[in-house]
Amino acid sequence: MRPPGLRRPPRFATFAASMTQPIAITVNGESRDVAAGDTVAALLRAIGLDTRKVAVERNEEIVPRSTYDSVALAPGDRLEIVHFIGGG
């Protein structure tokens, strides 16, 4: 039984709090913390890369560019990002 005045937080509050906790991933061999629920596209924006000029491999599988906005990062993910550079 709870003491008077103490209420259990709503389930959504617990879920929302877990979404803000950082998760550890590896990007090009370096550890990096990102927000839980971040997508590949969000990571690329945070790094400052143009999604049209990169290729991303997640856990040894190529991530199709069309899915960058929908592929959520998970704890322990290992990403390799290749940035294309034009020259002449």
C-alpha positions as CSV (number, residue, x, y, z in Angstrom):
1,M,0.0,0.0,0.0
2,R,1.3,3.5,-0.9
3,P,1.4,6.3,1.6
4,P,-1.3,8.9,1.1
5,G,-0.3,11.5,-1.6
6,L,2.0,9.2,-3.5
7,R,0.8,8.0,-6.8
8,R,2.2,5.6,-9.3
9,P,3.5,7.4,-12.4
10,P,1.5,6.7,-15.5
11,R,2.9,4.0,-17.8
12,F,3.5,6.6,-20.5
13,A,5.8,8.6,-18.1
14,T,7.9,5.5,-17.6
15,F,8.0,4.8,-21.3
16,A,8.8,8.4,-22.2
17,A,11.6,8.5,-19.6
18,S,13.2,5.4,-21.1
19,M,13.1,7.0,-24.6
20,T,15.4,9.8,-23.4
21,Q,18.1,7.6,-21.9
22,P,21.2,7.4,-24.0
23,I,22.2,4.2,-25.6
24,A,25.7,3.1,-26.6
25,I,26.5,2.4,-30.3
26,T,29.7,2.2,-32.3
27,V,30.2,4.4,-35.3
28,N,33.2,3.7,-37.5
29,G,34.9,2.0,-34.6
30,E,34.3,4.7,-32.0
31,S,31.8,4.5,-29.1
32,R,29.0,7.1,-29.2
33,D,25.9,7.7,-27.1
34,V,22.7,8.6,-28.9
35,A,19.2,9.0,-27.6
36,A,17.0,5.9,-27.4
37,G,14.7,5.9,-30.4
38,D,17.0,7.8,-32.7
39,T,17.1,6.7,-36.3
40,V,19.9,6.4,-38.8
41,A,18.7,9.7,-40.3
42,A,18.8,11.4,-36.9
43,L,22.4,10.2,-36.3
44,L,23.5,11.4,-39.7
45,R,22.0,14.8,-39.1
46,A,23.7,15.0,-35.7
47,I,27.1,14.2,-37.3
48,G,26.4,16.7,-40.0
49,L,26.3,14.4,-43.0
50,D,24.1,14.7,-46.0
51,T,22.0,11.5,-46.3
52,R,22.3,11.6,-50.1
53,K,26.1,11.4,-49.9
54,V,26.7,8.5,-47.5
55,A,26.3,4.7,-47.3
56,V,25.5,3.1,-44.0
57,E,26.2,-0.4,-42.8
58,R,24.4,-1.5,-39.6
59,N,25.6,-4.7,-38.0
60,E,27.2,-5.9,-41.2
61,E,24.1,-5.2,-43.3
62,I,23.6,-2.3,-45.7
63,V,20.8,0.1,-44.7
64,P,18.8,1.2,-47.8
65,R,18.8,5.0,-48.0
66,S,15.0,4.9,-48.3
67,T,14.8,3.5,-44.8
68,Y,17.1,5.9,-42.9
69,D,14.1,7.7,-41.4
70,S,12.6,4.4,-40.1
71,V,15.5,2.3,-38.9
72,A,15.8,2.9,-35.2
73,L,19.2,2.5,-33.5
74,A,19.5,-0.1,-30.8
75,P,22.0,-0.6,-27.9
76,G,25.2,-2.2,-29.2
77,D,24.6,-1.4,-32.9
78,R,27.8,-1.2,-34.9
79,L,27.6,1.2,-37.8
80,E,30.0,2.0,-40.6
81,I,29.4,5.2,-42.5
82,V,31.1,6.0,-45.7
83,H,31.0,9.6,-46.9
84,F,31.3,10.2,-50.6
85,I,33.5,13.1,-51.7
86,G,33.4,14.6,-55.1
87,G,36.5,16.0,-56.8
88,G,38.0,16.9,-60.0
